[in-house]
Amino acid sequence: MPEIMITGPAGRLEGRYKHSKTPGAPIALILHPNPQRGGTMNNKISYTLFQTFAEQGFSTLRFNFRGVGRSQGEFAYGEGELSDAAAALDWLQSVNPSSSAVWVAGFSFGAWIGMQLLMRRPEIHGYVSISPPANIYDFNFLAPCPNEGMIVQGDQDTVVNIESVNKLVEKLREQRGQNGVDYRVIPGAGHFFNNDGETETMTRHVSDYLAGALREHKAAA
């Protein structure tokens, strides 16, 4: 997959992009976990999300936030990273002007950034959030959440406790109805889905959800 450089608000942003061969394919932006804890676009879960969306036919972009890898700038505690994500989405849309749908997906810190992005970009159709850190960051900006989407959480996560994610899901379902968020809990899984089969289970859940969402989108179109 080709390396790309995107002009971001704090300098160049390093990314990897996979273009779908299908005309008008949907697009997906993948956001990585906290750079202060070693998060990069090559994080296992971020890379897995990238591959999963690509396999479902999306033109897919993952990139390093400012100050990570070959991306310029310094960590900006969320506000700057949200601007980076917006710039990356601008680039992705510029090379896919006829895309049929726009999605955002993120892991941990990236999930928090992604859900902020969908509040600011009405063209986003859906989201996938893996281990959204509801016990660490404020999600009250979802007032209300404008999109349906998916949340995946491990029930043995010691970084993001499941109780906080349960409350976030309850709030989203109050806003959009019971089907407003597809919430899937992986028994025994920790934050990084490192035990045997956990990443594969997460991948199956995401693939299943995307396939259904794309069928509904095509039917509605």
Secondary structure, DSSP 8 states (H G I E B T S, - for coil): --EEEEEETTEEEEEEEE--SSTT--EEEEE---GGGT--TTSHHHHHHHHHHHHTT-EEEEE--TTSTT--S---TTHHHHHHHHHHHHHHHHT-TT-S-EEEEEETHHHHHHHHHHHH-TT--EEEEES--TTTS--TT-TT--SEEEEEEETT-SSS-HHHHHHHHHHHHHHH-GGGEEEEEETT--TT--STTHHHHHHHHHHHHHHHHHHHHHHH-
